[in-house]
Amino acid sequence: MQANISLFFETALIIFISYVPPLEVGLGTRAVACSHFAIPGMSWFMIIFFYDEVRKIFLRRGIDKSEKGKVKYPGWIARNTYW
């Protein structure tokens, strides 16, 4: 959940820094054309978002809680991507 919030916050922060006039002057930036900003940036955002959601689905299916209340993490995804 927090990873998703951070992705949305990061995108909103970049939009805020890039398009608010006082910040443009103070930071020395300028507005970027939508085709140069939204298309590459949003495509990477969607790839990261869907990767994380699919990873969580596979992770939840692989967790086994059957051994005396202990949690086991079988499966490749649980071993290599669970933090």
ABEGO torsion letter per residue (X at the ends): XAAAAAAAAAAAAAAAAAABAAAAAAAGBBBBBAAAAAAAAAAAAAAAAAAAAAAAAAAAAABBAABGGBBBBBEAAAAAABX
